[in-house]
Amino acid sequence: MVDALFWTDILTFAADTSHRIGAELTEKFGKLTAVRKADGSLVTEADQWSDREICQAIAKAFPDHGILSEEKTHVLPGNDWCWVIDPIDGTTNFTRGIPIWGISLGLLYKGTPVFGYVHFPWLRQSFHGYWYGDSGLTGPTGAFCNGEPLQTSDDEPSLNHIFNLCARSTAVAAQPNFPCKIRLMGVASYNVLIVAAGAALGGVEATSKIWDIAAVWAIIQAAGGAIESLEPNPMFPLKIGQDYGDRPFPCLTASRAELIPVFKPWVQFIGDQVCEKYGL
């Protein structure tokens, strides 16, 4: 199995790489024009550069690890360890000069996230966390922002609390008497991370991709929160050889497991719509 030095190397690599990439991306922030990909998402030359740089860094530091990346490799390899990369989470924000965008690195073990690191250069926030589940792994525990421990809120829902939506789940807000105020951050990972940080009580992502969700799946649970699939099948483990390029992961995040059944009746229809559209 792995030892303490392994996890030290993982954290150091994730921090050094994302901060190095982030420093370069900051120079291009708000200055590039995006083009639309076949799946409707946006990409810039900065996304492609960031993806290449991170992939090369992983190949050098961890040659026995696989890679899933938004701009390059979409098929899960057979490696026990696999990095999942979002070179710029929040490309629209990045191109329009909105400072909520980041670099997301998740690490899978046998198809399930066990570590995540997400760096937001302009916000000067770096989140990371470890979540081993039933993997049998041991190592550091907890979730952190800039080295300080994260803990989700234990508050009850009210109109003084926040619930996050994505652009494709805004129909949730049309329902009368929703128990929280609604916010949209425009970045899937940040929607989850502010729940991990205790700033929001929950959120729903309709069509997040694996690179949006892998890193924060570990971090939110390490912080005491919960994340649940809104489709019949569990989100993880991923399947070797499957192409995840167009595969959505509709999911509900909550500050603690007890709030999943509170929020789920309000948002399950979003998951149902995604499942019908994509045949999940």
TILUMDREN-253323 format. One line per field, with one value per atom (N, C-alpha, C): residue number from 1; atom name; x, y, z. Coordinates in steps of 0.2 Angstrom, whole numbers, plus 5000, padded with zeros to 4 digits. Example, Ala and Ser with C-alpha at 12.3 -4.5 7.8 and 13.67 -1.06 7.14 Angstrom:
// TILUMDREN-253323
n = (1  1  1  2  2  2)
atom = (N  CA  C  N  CA  C)
u = (5066  5062  5066  5064  5068  5064)
v = (4972  4978  4984  4989  4995  5000)
w = (5039  5039  5039  5035  5036  5039)
//
This chain:
// TILUMDREN-253323
n = (1  1  1  2  2  2  3  3  3  4  4  4  5  5  5  6  6  6  7  7  7  8  8  8  9  9  9  10  10  10  11  11  11  12  12  12  13  13  13  14  14  14  15  15  15  16  16  16  17  17  17  18  18  18  19  19  19  20  20  20  21  21  21  22  22  22  23  23  23  24  24  24  25  25  25  26  26  26  27  27  27  28  28  28  29  29  29  30  30  30  31  31  31  32  32  32  33  33  33  34  34  34  35  35  35  36  36  36  37  37  37  38  38  38  39  39  39  40  40  40  41  41  41  42  42  42  43  43  43  44  44  44  45  45  45  46  46  46  47  47  47  48  48  48  49  49  49  50  50  50  51  51  51  52  52  52  53  53  53  54  54  54  55  55  55  56  56  56  57  57  57  58  58  58  59  59  59  60  60  60  61  61  61  62  62  62  63  63  63  64  64  64  65  65  65  66  66  66  67  67  67  68  68  68  69  69  69  70  70  70  71  71  71  72  72  72  73  73  73  74  74  74  75  75  75  76  76  76  77  77  77  78  78  78  79  79  79  80  80  80  81  81  81  82  82  82  83  83  83  84  84  84  85  85  85  86  86  86  87  87  87  88  88  88  89  89  89  90  90  90  91  91  91  92  92  92  93  93  93  94  94  94  95  95  95  96  96  96  97  97  97  98  98  98  99  99  99  100  100  100  101  101  101  102  102  102  103  103  103  104  104  104  105  105  105  106  106  106  107  107  107  108  108  108  109  109  109  110  110  110  111  111  111  112  112  112  113  113  113  114  114  114  115  115  115  116  116  116  117  117  117  118  118  118  119  119  119  120  120  120  121  121  121  122  122  122  123  123  123  124  124  124  125  125  125  126  126  126  127  127  127  128  128  128  129  129  129  130  130  130  131  131  131  132  132  132  133  133  133  134  134  134  135  135  135  136  136  136  137  137  137  138  138  138  139  139  139  140  140  140  141  141  141  142  142  142  143  143  143  144  144  144  145  145  145  146  146  146  147  147  147  148  148  148  149  149  149  150  150  150  151  151  151  152  152  152  153  153  153  154  154  154  155  155  155  156  156  156  157  157  157  158  158  158  159  159  159  160  160  160  161  161  161  162  162  162  163  163  163  164  164  164  165  165  165  166  166  166  167  167  167  168  168  168  169  169  169  170  170  170  171  171  171  172  172  172  173  173  173  174  174  174  175  175  175  176  176  176  177  177  177  178  178  178  179  179  179  180  180  180  181  181  181  182  182  182  183  183  183  184  184  184  185  185  185  186  186  186  187  187  187  188  188  188  189  189  189  190  190  190  191  191  191  192  192  192  193  193  193  194  194  194  195  195  195  196  196  196  197  197  197  198  198  198  199  199  199  200  200  200  201  201  201  202  202  202  203  203  203  204  204  204  205  205  205  206  206  206  207  207  207  208  208  208  209  209  209  210  210  210  211  211  211  212  212  212  213  213  213  214  214  214  215  215  215  216  216  216  217  217  217  218  218  218  219  219  219  220  220  220  221  221  221  222  222  222  223  223  223  224  224  224  225  225  225  226  226  226  227  227  227  228  228  228  229  229  229  230  230  230  231  231  231  232  232  232  233  233  233  234  234  234  235  235  235  236  236  236  237  237  237  238  238  238  239  239  239  240  240  240  241  241  241  242  242  242  243  243  243  244  244  244  245  245  245  246  246  246  247  247  247  248  248  248  249  249  249  250  250  250  251  251  251  252  252  252  253  253  253  254  254  254  255  255  255  256  256  256  257  257  257  258  258  258  259  259  259  260  260  260  261  261  261  262  262  262  263  263  263  264  264  264  265  265  265  266  266  266  267  267  267  268  268  268  269  269  269  270  270  270  271  271  271  272  272  272  273  273  273  274  274  274  275  275  275  276  276  276  277  277  277  278  278  278  279  279  279  280  280  280)
atom = (N  CA  C  N  CA  C  N  CA  C  N  CA  C  N  CA  C  N  CA  C  N  CA  C  N  CA  C  N  CA  C  N  CA  C  N  CA  C  N  CA  C  N  CA  C  N  CA  C  N  CA  C  N  CA  C  N  CA  C  N  CA  C  N  CA  C  N  CA  C  N  CA  C  N  CA  C  N  CA  C  N  CA  C  N  CA  C  N  CA  C  N  CA  C  N  CA  C  N  CA  C  N  CA  C  N  CA  C  N  CA  C  N  CA  C  N  CA  C  N  CA  C  N  CA  C  N  CA  C  N  CA  C  N  CA  C  N  CA  C  N  CA  C  N  CA  C  N  CA  C  N  CA  C  N  CA  C  N  CA  C  N  CA  C  N  CA  C  N  CA  C  N  CA  C  N  CA  C  N  CA  C  N  CA  C  N  CA  C  N  CA  C  N  CA  C  N  CA  C  N  CA  C  N  CA  C  N  CA  C  N  CA  C  N  CA  C  N  CA  C  N  CA  C  N  CA  C  N  CA  C  N  CA  C  N  CA  C  N  CA  C  N  CA  C  N  CA  C  N  CA  C  N  CA  C  N  CA  C  N  CA  C  N  CA  C  N  CA  C  N  CA  C  N  CA  C  N  CA  C  N  CA  C  N  CA  C  N  CA  C  N  CA  C  N  CA  C  N  CA  C  N  CA  C  N  CA  C  N  CA  C  N  CA  C  N  CA  C  N  CA  C  N  CA  C  N  CA  C  N  CA  C  N  CA  C  N  CA  C  N  CA  C  N  CA  C  N  CA  C  N  CA  C  N  CA  C  N  CA  C  N  CA  C  N  CA  C  N  CA  C  N  CA  C  N  CA  C  N  CA  C  N  CA  C  N  CA  C  N  CA  C  N  CA  C  N  CA  C  N  CA  C  N  CA  C  N  CA  C  N  CA  C  N  CA  C  N  CA  C  N  CA  C  N  CA  C  N  CA  C  N  CA  C  N  CA  C  N  CA  C  N  CA  C  N  CA  C  N  CA  C  N  CA  C  N  CA  C  N  CA  C  N  CA  C  N  CA  C  N  CA  C  N  CA  C  N  CA  C  N  CA  C  N  CA  C  N  CA  C  N  CA  C  N  CA  C  N  CA  C  N  CA  C  N  CA  C  N  CA  C  N  CA  C  N  CA  C  N  CA  C  N  CA  C  N  CA  C  N  CA  C  N  CA  C  N  CA  C  N  CA  C  N  CA  C  N  CA  C  N  CA  C  N  CA  C  N  CA  C  N  CA  C  N  CA  C  N  CA  C  N  CA  C  N  CA  C  N  CA  C  N  CA  C  N  CA  C  N  CA  C  N  CA  C  N  CA  C  N  CA  C  N  CA  C  N  CA  C  N  CA  C  N  CA  C  N  CA  C  N  CA  C  N  CA  C  N  CA  C  N  CA  C  N  CA  C  N  CA  C  N  CA  C  N  CA  C  N  CA  C  N  CA  C  N  CA  C  N  CA  C  N  CA  C  N  CA  C  N  CA  C  N  CA  C  N  CA  C  N  CA  C  N  CA  C  N  CA  C  N  CA  C  N  CA  C  N  CA  C  N  CA  C  N  CA  C  N  CA  C  N  CA  C  N  CA  C  N  CA  C  N  CA  C  N  CA  C  N  CA  C  N  CA  C  N  CA  C  N  CA  C  N  CA  C  N  CA  C  N  CA  C  N  CA  C  N  CA  C  N  CA  C  N  CA  C  N  CA  C  N  CA  C  N  CA  C  N  CA  C  N  CA  C  N  CA  C  N  CA  C  N  CA  C  N  CA  C  N  CA  C  N  CA  C  N  CA  C  N  CA  C  N  CA  C  N  CA  C  N  CA  C  N  CA  C  N  CA  C  N  CA  C  N  CA  C  N  CA  C  N  CA  C  N  CA  C  N  CA  C  N  CA  C  N  CA  C  N  CA  C  N  CA  C  N  CA  C  N  CA  C  N  CA  C  N  CA  C  N  CA  C  N  CA  C  N  CA  C  N  CA  C  N  CA  C  N  CA  C  N  CA  C  N  CA  C  N  CA  C  N  CA  C  N  CA  C  N  CA  C  N  CA  C  N  CA  C  N  CA  C  N  CA  C  N  CA  C  N  CA  C  N  CA  C  N  CA  C  N  CA  C  N  CA  C  N  CA  C  N  CA  C  N  CA  C  N  CA  C  N  CA  C  N  CA  C  N  CA  C)
u = (5004  5000  5004  5002  5005  5007  5012  5015  5014  5016  5015  5019  5024  5028  5024  5021  5017  5012  5008  5003  5007  5012  5016  5018  5020  5022  5016  5010  5004  5002  5002  5000  5005  5011  5016  5016  5015  5014  5008  5002  4996  4997  4999  5000  5005  5011  5016  5014  5011  5008  5003  4998  4992  4994  4998  5000  5005  5009  5013  5009  5004  4999  4995  4993  4988  4992  4998  5002  5002  5003  5003  4996  4991  4984  4982  4984  4982  4984  4990  4992  4987  4984  4979  4972  4971  4964  4960  4954  4950  4952  4957  4960  4960  4957  4956  4949  4948  4942  4941  4935  4934  4930  4931  4927  4923  4917  4913  4914  4915  4916  4910  4911  4905  4900  4902  4897  4894  4896  4893  4897  4902  4906  4911  4914  4919  4926  4931  4938  4942  4948  4952  4959  4964  4970  4974  4971  4974  4972  4966  4963  4968  4969  4973  4980  4983  4990  4990  4986  4986  4985  4981  4980  4986  4990  4996  5001  5002  5007  5006  4999  4998  4999  4997  4998  5005  5009  5017  5020  5017  5020  5018  5012  5010  5014  5015  5019  5026  5029  5036  5036  5031  5031  5029  5024  5020  5019  5024  5024  5019  5018  5013  5006  5004  4998  4994  4988  4984  4981  4978  4976  4969  4964  4958  4958  4958  4958  4952  4950  4945  4947  4953  4955  4959  4960  4964  4961  4961  4960  4954  4949  4942  4940  4945  4943  4947  4944  4947  4952  4959  4964  4963  4967  4967  4972  4975  4980  4976  4978  4975  4974  4979  4979  4978  4974  4972  4970  4974  4972  4967  4962  4957  4958  4959  4961  4955  4954  4950  4955  4958  4963  4961  4955  4952  4944  4942  4935  4932  4928  4925  4928  4928  4931  4927  4921  4917  4918  4919  4921  4928  4932  4939  4940  4936  4936  4933  4928  4924  4926  4932  4935  4931  4928  4925  4930  4932  4937  4936  4930  4929  4931  4937  4939  4945  4946  4951  4954  4959  4962  4961  4958  4955  4959  4962  4966  4963  4960  4957  4961  4962  4966  4961  4960  4956  4961  4958  4961  4956  4957  4953  4946  4946  4940  4936  4939  4935  4940  4937  4941  4943  4950  4952  4956  4957  4961  4959  4958  4957  4960  4962  4966  4963  4960  4957  4960  4963  4967  4963  4961  4958  4963  4967  4972  4970  4965  4963  4960  4957  4954  4959  4965  4970  4967  4963  4961  4963  4965  4967  4964  4960  4956  4959  4960  4962  4959  4958  4955  4957  4956  4957  4951  4949  4943  4944  4945  4947  4941  4935  4929  4931  4929  4930  4936  4940  4946  4951  4951  4956  4963  4963  4969  4969  4975  4976  4980  4980  4984  4981  4983  4981  4973  4970  4963  4961  4955  4952  4952  4949  4948  4951  4954  4957  4957  4957  4957  4963  4968  4974  4978  4977  4980  4976  4970  4966  4960  4959  4953  4947  4943  4936  4931  4926  4920  4914  4909  4903  4898  4893  4889  4884  4882  4877  4870  4870  4863  4858  4852  4846  4844  4841  4839  4835  4836  4832  4833  4829  4831  4837  4840  4846  4852  4851  4856  4856  4861  4862  4862  4859  4859  4861  4866  4869  4865  4864  4862  4867  4866  4870  4866  4869  4865  4859  4860  4855  4850  4850  4846  4842  4841  4838  4831  4828  4821  4819  4824  4823  4821  4823  4822  4815  4811  4804  4799  4801  4797  4796  4789  4788  4790  4792  4794  4800  4805  4811  4814  4817  4819  4826  4829  4835  4835  4840  4841  4846  4845  4848  4854  4859  4865  4868  4871  4874  4881  4887  4893  4897  4894  4896  4902  4904  4909  4907  4907  4904  4908  4915  4919  4918  4917  4916  4909  4904  4898  4898  4902  4903  4907  4913  4918  4915  4910  4908  4903  4900  4897  4902  4907  4913  4915  4915  4918  4913  4907  4902  4898  4899  4896  4889  4888  4881  4879  4873  4870  4869  4870  4869  4869  4869  4869  4867  4865  4864  4867  4870  4874  4870  4868  4864  4868  4873  4877  4885  4887  4894  4897  4903  4907  4912  4915  4920  4925  4928  4933  4931  4924  4921  4920  4919  4917  4922  4927  4931  4935  4938  4942  4937  4932  4928  4923  4923  4919  4923  4929  4933  4933  4934  4935  4928  4922  4916  4915  4916  4915  4920  4926  4932  4930  4926  4924  4918  4915  4909  4902  4903  4897  4895  4890  4888  4886  4887  4886  4883  4877  4873  4871  4872  4870  4862  4860  4853  4851  4855  4853  4853  4850  4849  4856  4861  4867  4872  4876  4881  4886  4889  4894  4900  4902  4909  4908  4913  4919  4917  4922  4922  4924  4922  4923  4929  4934  4939  4937  4940  4938  4932  4929  4923  4925  4922  4923  4918  4921  4918  4917  4919  4919  4913  4907  4901  4896  4898  4894  4893  4887  4885  4885  4886  4885  4880  4874  4869  4870  4870  4872  4869  4868  4866  4871  4873  4878  4874  4876  4873  4878  4877  4882  4883  4877  4878  4873  4874  4870  4862  4861  4854  4850  4853  4850  4849  4852  4850  4843  4839  4832  4828  4831  4827  4827  4833  4834  4832  4832  4831  4825  4819  4812  4812  4816  4816  4820  4825  4829  4829  4826  4826  4824  4819  4817  4823  4828  4833  4837  4838  4842  4838  4831  4827  4827  4827  4828  4834  4840  4846  4847  4844  4844  4840  4835  4831  4834  4837  4841  4847  4851  4857  4856  4850  4850  4853  4853  4857  4853)
v = (4994  5000  5006  5012  5018  5020  5025  5027  5035  5038  5045  5049  5047  5050  5051  5045  5046  5052  5052  5058  5064  5065  5071  5073  5068  5069  5071  5068  5070  5077  5079  5086  5091  5090  5094  5095  5090  5090  5094  5093  5096  5103  5105  5112  5116  5113  5116  5117  5112  5112  5117  5116  5121  5128  5130  5137  5139  5135  5137  5138  5134  5135  5141  5142  5147  5154  5154  5161  5163  5158  5159  5161  5157  5159  5166  5168  5175  5180  5179  5184  5184  5179  5179  5180  5181  5181  5187  5186  5191  5193  5190  5193  5188  5182  5177  5177  5174  5173  5165  5163  5156  5154  5147  5144  5139  5137  5132  5125  5120  5113  5110  5104  5100  5099  5098  5097  5103  5109  5116  5119  5116  5120  5124  5128  5133  5131  5133  5131  5137  5138  5144  5140  5144  5141  5140  5144  5143  5137  5135  5128  5123  5123  5118  5118  5124  5124  5122  5124  5121  5114  5111  5104  5100  5103  5099  5100  5106  5106  5102  5101  5097  5089  5087  5081  5079  5083  5082  5082  5086  5086  5079  5077  5070  5065  5065  5059  5059  5065  5065  5063  5066  5064  5057  5055  5049  5045  5042  5039  5033  5030  5024  5026  5032  5035  5036  5035  5037  5044  5046  5053  5053  5056  5059  5066  5069  5076  5079  5085  5088  5089  5091  5093  5088  5082  5077  5070  5067  5059  5058  5055  5055  5047  5043  5036  5034  5031  5029  5023  5024  5019  5014  5008  5003  5004  5010  5011  5011  5008  5009  5016  5020  5028  5032  5036  5040  5047  5052  5059  5062  5066  5069  5076  5079  5086  5090  5096  5101  5107  5109  5114  5121  5122  5129  5127  5126  5126  5133  5134  5141  5145  5142  5145  5151  5151  5157  5163  5161  5167  5169  5164  5166  5171  5170  5174  5180  5181  5187  5191  5189  5193  5193  5187  5186  5181  5183  5180  5173  5170  5164  5158  5156  5151  5147  5141  5137  5132  5128  5122  5117  5111  5106  5099  5096  5090  5085  5080  5074  5068  5064  5058  5052  5048  5041  5036  5031  5025  5020  5016  5010  5013  5019  5022  5027  5028  5032  5037  5044  5049  5048  5049  5049  5055  5059  5066  5071  5077  5083  5089  5093  5099  5104  5109  5114  5121  5125  5131  5136  5142  5148  5153  5155  5159  5167  5169  5176  5177  5172  5172  5171  5168  5166  5161  5156  5151  5144  5140  5133  5128  5123  5118  5112  5108  5101  5096  5090  5085  5078  5074  5066  5063  5058  5054  5047  5042  5035  5031  5032  5028  5021  5016  5009  5007  5011  5009  5005  5005  5002  5006  5012  5016  5019  5021  5025  5031  5036  5042  5048  5054  5060  5061  5064  5065  5073  5074  5081  5085  5091  5095  5102  5106  5112  5117  5124  5129  5133  5134  5138  5135  5129  5125  5125  5129  5129  5124  5120  5115  5118  5114  5116  5111  5114  5111  5113  5109  5111  5114  5117  5120  5115  5116  5111  5115  5121  5125  5121  5123  5121  5126  5123  5128  5133  5139  5145  5150  5155  5160  5165  5163  5167  5162  5157  5152  5151  5149  5148  5141  5140  5134  5136  5132  5134  5130  5134  5131  5132  5127  5128  5131  5133  5136  5132  5125  5120  5118  5121  5119  5124  5130  5136  5135  5130  5128  5127  5125  5124  5130  5136  5142  5144  5142  5143  5140  5136  5132  5137  5138  5142  5139  5143  5141  5137  5138  5134  5136  5132  5134  5138  5140  5144  5149  5154  5158  5155  5157  5154  5158  5155  5158  5154  5157  5154  5157  5152  5154  5154  5149  5149  5144  5140  5136  5130  5124  5118  5116  5117  5115  5120  5126  5131  5131  5129  5128  5122  5117  5112  5114  5118  5120  5125  5129  5134  5130  5124  5120  5117  5115  5112  5117  5123  5129  5131  5129  5131  5137  5140  5146  5145  5138  5137  5130  5129  5122  5117  5119  5113  5116  5112  5114  5108  5109  5104  5106  5101  5101  5096  5099  5095  5091  5094  5091  5091  5091  5092  5086  5086  5081  5078  5073  5070  5074  5079  5083  5089  5090  5095  5093  5086  5084  5079  5076  5071  5074  5080  5083  5085  5088  5090  5085  5079  5073  5071  5071  5070  5075  5081  5087  5088  5088  5089  5084  5078  5073  5073  5075  5076  5081  5086  5092  5090  5085  5083  5083  5085  5085  5079  5079  5073  5075  5070  5071  5065  5066  5060  5061  5055  5055  5056  5060  5061  5056  5051  5046  5039  5034  5027  5024  5025  5022  5026  5023  5027  5031  5036  5040  5036  5033  5029  5022  5018  5019  5019  5023  5023  5017  5016  5009  5010  5005  5005  5004  5009  5008  5012  5015  5019  5026  5029  5036  5041  5045  5050  5057  5058  5064  5068  5064  5067  5065  5061  5058  5063  5065  5070  5066  5070  5067  5072  5071  5075  5073  5078  5077  5082  5080  5085  5085  5091  5092  5095  5092  5095  5096  5100  5101  5095  5091  5085  5080  5074  5069  5069  5072  5073  5078  5082  5087  5084  5079  5076  5074  5071  5070  5076  5082  5088  5091  5092  5095  5091  5084  5080  5081  5081  5082  5088  5093  5099  5099  5094  5094  5088  5083  5076  5077  5081  5082  5084  5088  5089  5083  5079  5073  5068  5068  5064  5067  5073  5076  5074  5075  5073  5066  5061  5054  5053  5056  5055  5057  5063  5066  5061  5059  5055  5048  5045  5038  5035  5038  5036  5031)
w = (5000  5000  5000  5002  5002  5009  5009  5016  5016  5022  5023  5017  5015  5010  5004  5002  4996  4996  5002  5002  5002  5005  5005  4998  4994  4987  4983  4985  4981  4982  4989  4990  4988  4988  4986  4978  4975  4968  4966  4969  4967  4968  4974  4976  4971  4970  4966  4959  4956  4949  4948  4952  4951  4952  4957  4958  4952  4950  4944  4938  4936  4931  4932  4938  4940  4939  4940  4940  4932  4928  4921  4918  4921  4918  4920  4926  4929  4924  4920  4915  4909  4908  4902  4904  4911  4914  4910  4907  4904  4898  4895  4889  4883  4884  4878  4876  4870  4867  4867  4869  4869  4863  4861  4856  4859  4855  4858  4855  4860  4858  4856  4853  4851  4856  4863  4868  4871  4868  4870  4875  4878  4883  4879  4883  4880  4881  4877  4878  4875  4878  4876  4875  4872  4871  4878  4883  4889  4893  4891  4894  4891  4884  4881  4883  4884  4887  4894  4898  4905  4905  4901  4901  4899  4894  4892  4897  4901  4906  4912  4914  4919  4918  4912  4909  4909  4907  4906  4913  4918  4925  4928  4927  4930  4927  4921  4917  4920  4922  4924  4932  4936  4943  4945  4941  4943  4936  4934  4927  4927  4933  4933  4934  4935  4936  4929  4928  4922  4923  4917  4917  4913  4916  4913  4913  4907  4906  4902  4903  4899  4892  4891  4884  4880  4884  4880  4881  4886  4887  4891  4888  4891  4893  4891  4893  4899  4904  4910  4909  4910  4909  4915  4914  4919  4925  4925  4931  4937  4943  4949  4951  4950  4952  4945  4945  4940  4942  4939  4940  4935  4938  4934  4934  4928  4927  4924  4927  4924  4924  4918  4917  4919  4917  4920  4921  4927  4929  4930  4925  4925  4919  4913  4907  4905  4906  4904  4909  4915  4920  4918  4917  4915  4909  4904  4898  4899  4903  4904  4910  4913  4918  4925  4926  4933  4936  4942  4946  4949  4948  4951  4945  4945  4941  4944  4942  4946  4942  4945  4942  4947  4944  4948  4947  4952  4951  4956  4954  4958  4957  4962  4961  4963  4958  4959  4961  4965  4967  4965  4960  4958  4956  4953  4950  4954  4961  4965  4968  4968  4971  4978  4980  4987  4989  4984  4985  4980  4983  4978  4980  4975  4976  4971  4973  4968  4970  4965  4967  4963  4966  4963  4963  4958  4958  4960  4957  4958  4965  4968  4974  4980  4978  4982  4987  4985  4989  4986  4990  4988  4993  4990  4994  4993  4998  4997  5002  5001  5006  5004  5009  5008  5010  5006  5008  5005  5010  5008  5007  5010  5009  5011  5007  5008  5004  5002  4998  5002  5008  5012  5013  5010  5010  5017  5019  5025  5024  5028  5027  5030  5028  5031  5030  5035  5034  5034  5033  5033  5027  5027  5021  5024  5019  5021  5015  5018  5013  5015  5011  5013  5019  5020  5026  5032  5032  5038  5037  5043  5042  5040  5036  5034  5037  5039  5042  5039  5037  5034  5040  5038  5043  5046  5052  5055  5056  5053  5053  5049  5051  5048  5042  5037  5031  5033  5030  5031  5026  5026  5020  5022  5027  5029  5026  5023  5021  5013  5011  5003  5001  4995  4991  4984  4981  4975  4969  4963  4957  4952  4947  4941  4935  4929  4924  4922  4922  4920  4925  4931  4936  4939  4935  4938  4939  4936  4937  4944  4948  4955  4959  4957  4960  4958  4953  4951  4956  4960  4965  4971  4973  4978  4985  4990  4996  4997  4992  4993  4999  5003  5010  5011  5005  5006  5001  5001  4996  4991  4984  4979  4976  4975  4972  4966  4961  4955  4955  4956  4955  4948  4944  4938  4937  4943  4943  4947  4944  4947  4954  4953  4959  4965  4963  4968  4972  4968  4971  4976  4975  4980  4986  4984  4989  4994  4992  4997  5002  5000  5005  5010  5007  5011  5016  5014  5019  5024  5023  5028  5026  5020  5017  5014  5012  5009  5012  5012  5015  5010  5003  4998  4991  4986  4979  4975  4969  4964  4957  4955  4948  4943  4938  4933  4928  4925  4920  4921  4927  4929  4926  4923  4920  4926  4924  4929  4931  4927  4929  4933  4933  4937  4944  4945  4951  4955  4952  4955  4961  4961  4966  4972  4970  4976  4979  4976  4979  4985  4985  4991  4996  4994  4998  5002  4999  5003  5008  5007  5012  5017  5015  5021  5025  5023  5027  5031  5031  5034  5030  5024  5020  5016  5012  5008  5001  4997  4990  4987  4984  4981  4974  4971  4964  4963  4958  4956  4950  4949  4944  4948  4945  4948  4950  4946  4948  4952  4956  4960  4955  4958  4954  4953  4958  4958  4960  4958  4955  4947  4944  4936  4934  4927  4924  4919  4920  4915  4908  4903  4896  4894  4899  4897  4895  4890  4888  4892  4896  4901  4898  4891  4888  4888  4887  4887  4893  4897  4902  4908  4909  4915  4921  4927  4934  4938  4937  4941  4948  4952  4959  4964  4970  4975  4981  4983  4988  4994  5000  5006  5012  5017  5022  5027  5027  5031  5028  5029  5026  5028  5034  5036  5031  5028  5023  5016  5015  5008  5007  5012  5011  5011  5014  5015  5008  5004  4998  4992  4993  4987  4983  4987  4984  4980  4981  4977  4971  4971  4965  4961  4963  4960  4952  4951  4944  4939  4942  4938  4936  4941  4939  4934  4935  4931  4923  4923  4916  4913  4916  4914  4912  4916  4915  4908  4908  4902  4895  4896  4890  4888  4893  4891  4892  4893  4894  4900  4905  4911  4915)
//
